[in-house]
């Protein structure tokens, strides 16, 4: 196990784009003395099939000084156990009815899976503490239908925070108790969200076999903004069942949490990339920021936009910029942390500026804005300096690009060769508008 963990930690480190990025995120996650870094929900199938990768990822977090709280499920294991014991189970609207016999089986399975995970972590050098009682106080609000399934009414988070202060990883089973001492079954997702409400961590993470929210083609959606995407997304026929319920719950929890909180859905082996790189790996869900759009500079705060552009490029913006740019449309998030400026050119909007503030990078705000702009404007072209750090992103989202002098010129949604040539010529010869280095 030790060599496996070492090899996987090395692989995790290789996905970090730069030392600067990992330092940025470590600083961000280490607030509150590291006590409220993350609540991580681990699905039962992950425990079954990807335990070495899970242990390696959690070991990596400890090695960089971060201590999460783990909540685990065990649905597949419980189903198998009930089948093996020939225990009859009823379901109501997809939810398992917890009879006394089912509860005993669930308790045995959950405690067994908890002990297995904590022992595997300890073998890898991570001090872990099991919790399968005393955390969730519950009421039996649906006893007549679902049986001994608890609705969480209170969380004793102090026990978990004390454990973290001692440098130990809490591993929590989805079991609760009523005020009368009755043990009850608790939905693991609900347990995760209740813990998050009590602790207000920086990150809420779901480790799943799919590694994210899948779109209608089966590809992982990198970002979901509740403010900008939720109403459209929840109506799609391919968002259903467990994922639909999860998204509804994520929306509910994020609306009650601090604005910096986000939810990540990823695979165990991609956890480091999701946490420590701007690109991420999996689906990042956050509240996002409402996007303002206008066809006139007078409709926005150009002083704030100038500051955003200059801080993003680390250069001075031409003093005449807002007077001389023939504006087609400007999109800016309400807190002025990301913006897109489109100008008139060659019958197709020219993407003159795409900027994201340093503190918004990795939070999904820039990607959410990009997706909104490209949905509204399916034809665009733009240029970027040869050493622009997001050229890889541009290459992935563009339909094509060419190198032209000191620029790379990209286009999207344009199929006519003559029009592409006109766009390339326009972009290549356009005067620079950020020209003077900022004075520190």
BAFIMI-988497 format. One record per residue (C-alpha): residue in one letter; x, y, z. Coordinates in steps of 0.001 Angstrom, whole numbers, plus 500000, padded with zeros to 6 digits. Example, Ala and Ser with C-alpha at 12.3 -4.5 7.8 and 13.67 -1.06 7.14 Angstrom:
# BAFIMI-988497
A512300495500507800S513670498940507140
//
This chain:
# BAFIMI-988497
X500000500000500000X502828502433500908X504463502241497448X501059502561495767X500306505703497779X503745507162497014X503322506535493280X499836508038493231X500914511107495227X503671511643492657X501107511420489848X498854513866491670X501700516349491949X502379516141488218X498922517538487397X499612520796489215X500238523438486563X502734525394488642X504079525924492126X502363529320492082X498959527691491622X499360525180494437X500598527919496788X497598530080495846X495120527342496665X496913526196499804X496715529748501109X493023529909500213X492178526535501770X494259527086504903X492051529860506253X490377529232509619X493574527418510652X492687524625508246X489705523539510351X487095524176507704X488803523122504522X486332520584503081X483586518065503652X484105515161501245X481326512680500436X482615509304499216X480151507071497385X479852503412498284X480976502336494815X484213504284495287X484868502328498498X484233499124496572X486247499772493435X488672502671493957X489919502401497527X493661502682496661X493072505871494623X490876507313497387X493447506610500084X496221508064497939X494270511276497323X493414511715501016X497043511007501932X498125513721499500X495833516247501192X497310515425504585X500838515719503214X500118519285502069X498615520125505459X494886519873504760X492472517808506861X489025517117505382X485965515585506998X484912512393505204X481294511250504959X480870507867503302X477974506014501734X477607502258501270X474538501771499066X475868498950496848X477337497132499856X474037497336501735X472080496087498723X474436493115498381X474244492360502118X470436492450502105X470344490132499090X472811487733500699X470678487613503873X467414487366501878X466049490386503744X462916491762502111X463125495422501152X460395497806499980X460961501026498025X458818504173497887X459602506578495032X463087505142494738X463877505396498463X464599502276500484X462209501658503392X464240501057506565X462565498388508644X464193497314511957X465771494368510121X467079496619507326X468407499098509922X470425496387511678X471909495362508330X472639498998507438X474339499626510772X476550496538510342X477483497504506782X478140501198507525X480318500472510549X482210497829508589X482896500200505690X483894502951508128X486416500696509872X487784499509506536X488420503067505315X489938504269508596X492228501233508784X493373501718505169X494149505371505912X496107504439509019X498144501914507017X499024504777504655X500169506938507577X497014509066507930X495574509176511445X491805508725511024X489007508549513596X485696506725512960X482363508335513837X479206506263513495X477168507809516301X476737511078518162X476990513423515177X473479513655513701X470391514305515822X467295513289513899X463529513115513876X461402510355512366X459256512528510136X458306509753507694X458119506698509928X454777505602508476X456224505415504965X460033505175505039X460403503577508461X463545504292510460X464921506963508128X465995510078510010X465602513722509068X468607515598510482X467664518403512868X471038519152514530X474727518383514003X477392518070516696X480252519451514620X482458520288517612X483493516639517997X484729516652514410X486569519970514749X488302518729517918X489466515697515936X490839517926513168X492665520076515729X494504516908516753X495527516322513149X493141513414512598X490760512852509687X487155512267510848X485374509488508934X481612509761509422X478959507098508760X475397508057507716X473770507008510993X471899509263513410X469934509100516637X466642510550517773X466260512407521072X464911509142522495X468066507248521491X466667505404518456X469371504730515858X468219505760512371X469402505473508792X470413508797507185X470885509623503515X474621510157503006X474134513177500708X471838514763503297X474434514061506000X477083515772503867X474971518871503311X473931519060506984X477595518941508015X478395521627505458X475657523866506853X477027523414510376X480713523914509516X480588526188506433X483663524697504744X485419526271501803X484720523198499654X482037520503499492X483281517580497419X481487514536496025X483717511690494834X481760509640492310X482437507056489624X481196509422486865X483560512187487983X481126515035487374X477761516106485989X477358514698482471X475734516620479624X473450515144476948X476456513728475061X477973512097478142X480766514662478524X481570516185481919X480293519737482382X483247521670483877X481223524447485503X477667525076486644X476617528501487899X473403528332489911X472567531948489061X473192531599485335X472680527908484461X470401526176486953X466966527046485543X468009525960482056X469821522831483239X467173521427485563X464633521343482684X466818519157480455X465577515570479959X469044514148480543X469165515617484068X467086513179486102X466962510768489037X469827511004491514X471687513758489669X468587515946489490X468010515501493230X471689516264493900X471584519476491846X468402520597493601X470066520000496973X473288521717495863X471286524801494861X469506524782498224X472736524472500224X474724527059498224X471951529606498670X472493529342502438X476310529225502453X478978531962502246X479439533150498671X482955531656498431X481685528098499032X481561525754496054X480692522129495351X483013519899493333X482052516559491802X485063514542490656X486891511198490828X489350510288493609X492356510296491280X491451513774490017X490930515351493431X494228517258493465X493686518627489983X490179519790490941X491429521484494100X494773522949493060X494488524018489421X492499526762487730X491377524308485042X490141521719487548X488893518230486725X485248517361487167X482285519671487707X482531522790489836X479168524130491027X478889527548492657X476339530297492989X478184532322490380X477581535967489757X474778537522487797X476013538699484421X475184542228483290X475173542908479560X474945546219477737X475407547765474315X476563551106475733X479494551968477997X477228554304479947X475264551307481270X478241549944483247X480934551230485588X483875551805483241X486180552715486150X485687549249487650X486025547622484234X489270549509483558X490665548303486897X489669544707486085X491308544834482648X494523546430483922X494858544080486902X494244541076484658X496784542052481975X499152543790484431X499323546618481904X497817550055481435X494728550337479278X494832553052476626X493204556213478021X491045556517474886X489812552909474968X486191553582475965X485942556454473483X487412554657470497X486182551050470747X483056550574468618X481168548557471217X478956545694470113X478220544336473585X479903544151476973X479272541379479505X480468541812483090X479737539927486300X477982541967488969X481063542099491227X483314543036488283X485450539901488596X485128538813484953X484206540566481727X483978540113477967X484065543049475549X482792542494471988X483319545104469297X481980545479465733X484201543982463005X483885542210459634X480222541336460162X481155539110463138X481660540294466742X485330540647467636X486177539490471145X488302542453472190X488786541554475867X488214538488478025X489436539103481566X489108537328484911X490399538686488223X493045536650490050X490737535879492975X488063534501490616X490377532097488776X489504528522489621X486081529551490926X484339528841487624X483246532440487109X485278533005483950X484199529728482353X480563530385483204X480815533832481593X482517532371478523X479767529784478077X477049532419478409X478718534731475891X479290531972473327X475704530736473699X474457534248472943X477095534876470240X477827531624468359X480121533445465894X483215535180467284X486868535772466527X489739537065468642X493486537187469031X495943536425471810X499662536982472310X501817533937471588X502697533600475269X499153534097476595X498721531537479426X495168530643478340X496029529827474713X495467526148475511X491933526973476650X491359529078473535X492576526245471293X490120523843472966X487069526101472594X487810527556469125X486893525951465813X490286526937464443X493270529265464795X496378530419462941X499615532075463967X499884535531462443X502965537542463357X503022538146467102X499467536840467519X497382533703467430X494018534440465826X491080532216466815X487570531871465422X484330530189466466X481266529389464331X482778530818461106X482952528392458173X483482530656455168X487165530696454207X487074534247452826X485457535544456001X488041533739458147X490808535378456103X489218538818456624X488967538174460371X492601537090460591X493731540213458737X491600542469460946X492826540902464190X496474540871463091X496517544576462222X494387545924465052X496362548405467234X497202547342470779X495051548809473542X497016547544476552X500445548873475898X502212550193478977X503369548041481865X501636548821485151X503772550443487815X503863548214490913
//
